[in-house]
Amino acid sequence: MASLTACKKTLEEKYNNPEQSAVQSIPSFFTALLNSDRIRPAYWNIRTMLLPHTAVYSQTASFINETNVFRQSDSYTGQYWADFYYPAGNGSGPMALYRQMETTFNSLDAANQASSQIFMQAAKVQLIDQASQMVDLWGDIPYSEAGSLETSQTIKNGNFDDAKALYTSFIADLDAANTFFTTATTNASFSKQDILLLGSVDKWRRYTNSLRLRLLMRISFVDEATAKTAVGAMLSNSTKYPLMDGGNVGAYNAANSDALLVPLTTNNDNLNSALTEIGSYYATDVMLNKVMLPANDPRIPVMYDKYGATVDGKFVPNKTYRAMPATYTSGQTDTAYTKYAILDSVTFIQNKSLPGIVFTSAETNFLKAEAFERWGGGDAKSTYETAVTQAVYFVYYLNGVSTGKPLTPGDVTPFLASSTVAYTGTSTERLAKIWTQKWLNFGFLQSKQAWAEYRRTKFPVLTFTTTGKATGFETPPTRLIYPIAETAYNSNYSKVKAKDTRLTKIFWDVK
Amino acid sequence: MTCKCSLVLLLVFLANAAFAQITVTGTVTDDVGALPNVSVTIVGKSSGTQTGPNGKYSIAADKGAVLKFSAVGFKSKQVTVGDNAVINVQLAEDNGQLSEVVVTAFGIKREAKALGYSASTVSAKELTEAGNTNFASALYGKAAGVKLNTSPGGASSAVNVQIRGLNSVNYNAQPLYVVDGVILRNTGQGGAGGLNNGGFYDDQRIRGNGILDVNPEDIESLTVLKGASATALYGSDAIAVVIVITTKKGVKGKGLGIDFNYYGTLENAAFLPDYQNVYGQGYDRATNLSVGAQEDGTFVDAASPAGWRPNFRAYYQFGPKMEGQQVRWWDGSIRSYSPQPDNYKDIFRTGYSSLANVSISKQTDDLNYRISASRLDYNGIQRESNQKKNTFSLNSTLKLSPKLSVDLVANYVNTITHNRPYLTNRLAASFDGFFGRNEDVNLILDKFQTTQGYKWVPFNQTARNPEEAFIFNVRPNLYDYFWTTQVNTYDENENRLYTSATANWEVVKNLKLRGRVGNDYTGKNVEDRQFNEYPTAFNGGTSTGAYTVQKGIYSIVYADALLTYSNNLSKDLEFSASAGFTTRSERYNDQSSGTSNGLVLENFFSLNNSTGIINASSTRQELTKYGTFGVLNFNYKNFLFLEGTARQESASTLPPENNSYFYPSVNAGFVFTDAFKSSVPSFLSFGKLRASYGVVGSPASLYQSNILYALRSLQTPTGSVPQATLGSSNYGNNFLMPEKKYEKEFGLETRMFNDRFGFDFTYYDNRIKNIILNLPVASSVGANTQIVNIGEIGNKGYELAMNGSPLVGRFKWQTRVNVALNTSKAYSLGQNIDEIRMYTAEGNAIKVLVSPNEKMGNIYVNPLKTDANGNNVISSDGFHIIDNTRYVKAGNVQAGVTGGFSNSFSYDNFSLNVLVDYRFGGQLVSSPQKYQLGAGMFKSTLKYRDSENGGLTYYINPSGEYVQIPVTQTAGPGGEKVYHDGLILPGVLENGQPNTKIIDAASYYPTEFDASGNANNMDGAIYDNSFVKLREVVLGYRLPSKVASKIGMSNLRISLIGRNLLYFWKTLKNLDPETVIGSQWYKQGVDEGSLPATRSYGFSINASF
């Protein structure tokens, strides 16, 4: 009998995988939630999600004008979708981890719940950041009822929450988070586990408010009244609503001020493969030829390389920075590419220290400038100039993290005074400058934001070659189609199926 | 930790009685000559002997005792010992292939006559005569209901075996292999995934499985035990049938018996696609222009004598006709633009395999043994790929006392595999792998590596090697394929030892105890060297090249004990009861370490040479299973047999609450020809009815249902930070239960007309309830799948094996036919689940499903849009419209009917064996076929391209419309250019009017067979897959014994052998029917581009000394 009991015990011992743990730890889940290769510039996200989709639709990276270039890849976008809901391979699965944290939190006693609260709030902010980007890509998404496995270990399909209602709830939740952070204090565990903002409650608060500002401005054309009131309340009370704004100083230090997910020290990868595999490393027409060159933008030498051709065994660089016309055919690209500039290798192609850009001070100031321009309440011009200067310093920062020897841009005054940059003209022209400079600041690394703002504002003016494209895919979409990974199994899909076309507009896309 | 469980043994003293005996000797022959290995036993006694190589035997027996002579493949004969001490016996071949003794579960030997369930036995001769490198691929067509698929890639590639349909939706359900009583490691035991199932993004090497290590030359007999009743005793692992293998033992003879066997065969890529050889690279006119080429697909090139050069980047074949024009090639040379009909074949080489086996055997009164050594050398058709395998085996029996004997079996296998065959998936399923019909593969073979030993230099990386850089852009995959398979190396070295030790003890009269321990241990080492692709001077932040080492240690330790009591309850009723215990623990340890971000120093292969942090991983997996079981047997008057079994099983892979479960079985055999001797017709010599019912429980695979968290330490600038995330994208389930299979089976066996004809018919019907399923869920639910018990599936089918001897005498003809018909169906899948997508392709326009109340593996596809009358609806621009709103059933991935037809002819010393096997019904999903159709690769795509192939003549009017004109007209009315590649798709426009729109062939094929869901997937990617194949032909000559003995041999046979020679008929035109590789059942109906199939031929020598 004793031996049979021993056998039974052996069975139980071997049930669990020895390479994994049964311990549920909110701090460790929190770190995993932040540690996302959908936020860092990791190969797969850049190569399969941004470069063939959002960077094409926003012209923030070059692309080969092939038949299906505007056609969405269901598997690539489906992987992005899945990575939001569970750790499917590249993202952290913030939804599943947040639900898991909630489940664990509910099992704690009151004292432990209190000390865990800061993790829960910070995780919620990060979840909202990622979820709002999901809404920007797809519209309605399962959110409030998502993650039933982590909640109850059973399968329950969540409804697709209305996109607009989600934005409203995100804005309210972020306000609540700001209130929480006002009185919260950090602790040793949070400082250690917070790999994004290193346990700084102040930074979390600023990030929370800046994110809220982004969402409010996003809805400002569809629901101007709400946006105007809430933004006005924020911008008029910087004590209650501190922002991630780099102290409103143009020559700021991005590493100290911005929300950046720095690479692990073990990282050795760079974007070389991602950028070169599908022809994404050529300088882009509108950005370089039309926006930067006329203004003699100080970012040109750190963002681009003149490139050139090897002639008789010797590399002959091109004389000037120039981008190929966006209308080039693939055959033209193949033969002419050596005559045009490409992305800078130090800043982009071979920079293994590129951080994941969560939020920059420049974006905050661009958002503020737009609010001031449209609704008053502040000095739009100086805010815009701070934003542009910060955007310049940001690219120099990116260049510097690669070499360890930060460059400084020098005097940006002439650049700010150049006709295409200077804050002059009609209000429409001034807004166009804000939006164009913001689009430039986003670039391909933040091309999800660039595409969303392009759809919201319709700036900068981009033209896309429609000839030679597959029928039904002549133009970029205005949203992504739901991936089969969701539609095949979520019984609630039928309720949103009618809206599921590539040319349906997201609710904030009304201009 | 090993589970130490012991049985209480009964200690009983032995008694031994002596009898007055004489020594009987003699020779056993068949109609050709001496028969070795015939078992000679005394009826009612356990002692016995075997005939030696010359057919001679010697046995001590009482006068009046009955000697029984039996051998696999022959009808046994009983002779009573009289005054004559010499008894010569001639045995007749058993045409029914009903071997007298069948080794059943736990090595329990039972008379075939007594079985109440279906068992097919295949003899050693059948397994080895055609020179198969493994026993599984030798089973083709030889046992009813056994469906095989040998992966392309030859000796090192896995063999998939499926018997009686499907027993699982997700799990790899290969049969359980038991060799000399010990469970053999095959694939899928260490995890649920199986191998080669992931398609494009999966492992690109064609993996092998564990059964390849069993040397066919060492097999004495192989029995397929079908049906739950047969397998109930082996427990859960046997849910997909058991194959019981007994290896050869020592044979009694004068001195040593020595056998030598050799075969050598050559193999070639065969059954290749039927390519067109008229048009070279180029797109349709609009695309040609959009890529910057001229309308006909050429680029103006002043450096070409012809004034133009082809578009080497084009993956379509609608360019100019190949007529030997002199043009500048991608390497800068001037070459003829000519068809290269064999360029696909030229990728591969002629392979060979060679196997030599020597065995020595001896039997004395106390000891018998057989030692065998084999060497296999295999060179596959993939260049630079080979395998060497050394096998040693020892099988011995030691008689410690008349009541106690010990069997010791040990097999050692060393396998060295160099550059395991690589899939051609990247050449077949990717446009980057398509090369022109004008491309000379020998040129690519010459240029894929630079003279400095680096990888070929693309046109836009000229700085790396200005002299050798390509001057034009090409599609890279074929160049990369050669680099990967010929420069990079991948070496596997595997050492495997599987052994068993069995003690048989006759405790007292009628009571026997048997104990056994066995193990199967594998140590594996893999070294993967990827060479630097260009000089490190051109490195960016990272380098190229890589070095990875992997180590695996896999171990199965097995033990069982069996106590059997048998007695006669009365004169007419025999009875036996057995009780047993079995336990097994498995352990799989894997480690892998590799460089990251390339090698610092070029081509220096060491982990110390890594640019980035070394990638290292280690996994441990362990499981324990044990069971207690009992068997009761009754035999009434030797014509009614009844057996019942019961088993209580426990498995560590299930949640503790549900990890122990019970199941029973019962079966009966009724020999009606013995029961009603007087009333059965005289032509019927044997007839038996069988019936069985059984249950088998089956647990989940390792670590599938636990809910755990994956820990990892992150190295951040501020130190090491721990993170915990979900353990798996398959969410666990701590309430998981075993699934259970319920099977009933009925059979009828007969022999008639002096045993010249016989058949064995079986009907089975099984249900698997509470199936364990990785249920796919919507991503938003929080995982990819969850493991659940849900639904019910089942299989129904018939198996018929017939045998006949149409000709007897000097010219003999024996024939066997077997037919199996199986239907696997899902009965329910739980609430609200309409379908489970096992496989989808082409943007989900094609899906392979498991749906309630449908056959498993039905293929659904978006059809062409039709109107109410069934006419195809044509779009305003003249193409078919795909109806994405609905799916139609386009077939099923499972074959309907499978079987074989074998014929043996012999005349004196000549013999000819011809084996044909066939498969009817079932479809294959092949996206690569569609892509190649769209690309204009196949001969069938010549249709419409010119007037000779039915193309319409037209010109393009100023508004862009195609206007048909007579073929003789050389210009349009306005002097427009005339084209001859027009076609009009039959059908109606949306408004109901007949379609009259002309489109051009170069637009038609790419649109019709586009790589997307918006294409004619029905006709382009789904194909009937039925065939009748000439599998094996063996022409043998056996030297007359007298001649053989003069050169010191007792037997010498020389044969010419051929395998996979030809298809008498097949439905697939451009693909081999057996191209599939994945081990999952649904992947057996999906082609994703593997190596070509091969044809092989050679010779063999079998000699005995």
Interface residues (C-beta under 8 A of the other chain):
Chain A: S3 L4 A6 C7 K8 T10 L11 E12 E13 K14 Y15 N16 N17 P18 E19 Q20 S21 A22 V23 Q24 S25 S28 F29 T31 A32 N35 N65 T67 N68 D74 G78 W81 A82 F84 Y85 Y86 P87 A88 G89 S92 G93 M95 A96 L97 R99 Q100 I141 P142 A146 G147 S148 L149 E150 T151 Q153 I155 K156 N157 G158 K192 Q193 I195 L198 V262 L264 T265 T266 N267 N268 D269 N270 N272 A309 T310 D312 G313 F315 T329 S330 G331 Q332 D334 T335 Y337 T338 S345 I349 Q350 N351 K352 T467 G468 T471 G472 P483 I484 A485 E486 T487 A488 Y489 N490 S491
Chain B: M1 C3 K4 C5 S6 A286 T287 S290 V291 G292 A293 F299 N311 R313 F459 N460 T462 A463 P466 N473 G540 G541 T542 T583 S596 N597 T611 G612 I613 T619 R620 Q621 E622 L623 T624 Y626 S650 A651 S652 T653 L654 P655 P656 N659 S660 L702 Y703 N706 I707 L708 Y709 A710 L711 L714 Q715 T716 P717 T718 G719 V721 P722 Q723 A724 T725 L726 G727 S729 Y731 N733 N734 L775 P776 V777 A778 S779 S780 V781 G782 A783 N784 Q786 V788 N832 R837 T840 G843 N844 D877 S1012 N1014
